[in-house]
Amino acid sequence: MSPFSRRGRRVLFPPAHSLRSRVGDKPALHAVSFGPVLRDTNQSTKGNLKRNTQTKPEPKSPIYHAYTMRGPEGFWTRIGAFFPHDDGEGGTLLLDALPLDGRIVLRAPKDEE
């Protein structure tokens, strides 16, 4: 008789073993050492954590908003924003969508936006 059949009927899958029957079957995985543990740079020699006195910089507002134009009427859709880098050379353009025609217009934000 096949191990996959019971009382002459063919069973597609063998019976699942209970997880409880497997507990203690195999030894636990051994811990693997990857060398000495490095001390956290924010930790003093006594083990007390130093307080990080640095605060997060205030969120910057974009200097330009990215738009695309659709249709003959020139319907403008805002699709992103441009944030300058701290060094003043360049910036990051974050886009929520890409225009199909590939044309992106950058404009300074208005006061009400």
N, C-alpha and C positions, 0 to 999 in steps of 0.2 A: 504494500500500500504506500502511496506517495505521501510525503510529509505535508503536502498541500491539499490533501483530500480528507474528508471525514465521512465515514459511513457510506462510502461509495460515491458521494457527491463531490464534485470538483469545487474547490474554494480558490478564488482569484488571488487573495492575499493571505499570507500566513497570519496566524493570530498575533496580535500585538502583545508584547510582554509588558507586564506591569512595571512601572518605574520603581515601585517598592521592592520588587524582587532583585533589582540591580544595585540597590544601595549597599555599599560595602563590598561589591564585587571586585572593583579595581581600586588600586591605591590612588589617592588624590595626585593631581599634577604637582610636580616638584617645582619649587621656586627657582627661577633662573636669575643668576646674579650678572649684572652688566657692569660691574666695577663699583668703586666707592660712590656713595651717595653724596652729591654736591650740596653744600649748604646754600640755602636761599639767601640772596643778596640783601633782602630786607630783614634778615634775622641777625640779632646780636650774638655774641659768644655765649651769653648766659641762657640763650634760648628764648628770650622775650622778643616779641615782634616789635619792630620799630614802626611807628606811625608814619604813613606816607603823607607828607605835608603838601605834596603837589596836588593842586586842584585841576579838574578838567577845564580846558579852555572853553570859553563861551562859544556856542555854535555861531558860525559865521553865516552871514546871509550872502546869497549869490550876487555877483556884480552884474551878471547878464542872465536873462531868461532865453531859452531856446524855443523858437516857434517854427511852424511849417505853415504854408499857405495852401488852401484847397479851393478849387472851383474858380470860375471866371470873376466872381465878386471879391475874391481875395479873403476868404474866411480864415482867420488866424487861429491856430490851435497850439497851445503851450505844450511842449513835449519834453522839456528838461530845463537844466540850469547850469551855469558856469561858475565855479568857485576858484578864486585865485590861490596860488601856492604862497606859503609864508615868505619865501625868498623873493617874490615879486616877478619871477621869470616863469610865465606860463600858468597853467591851472588845470582843473579837472572839469570835464564836461560830462554831466550825468544825464542820460537820456532815458525817458520812460517809454518811448516809442521811436521807431525809425520811419521817416517819410519814404514813400514809395519812389518819389522822384529824386531823392537824395539831397534836396535843398533844405538847409537849416539856416534860419535867420537868428542872430544873437542881438538882443535889444536890452538896454538898461531897464531894470524894473521901475514901474511907476510907483508913486507913494501909496496908492490904494491897494496894491498887491501884497 
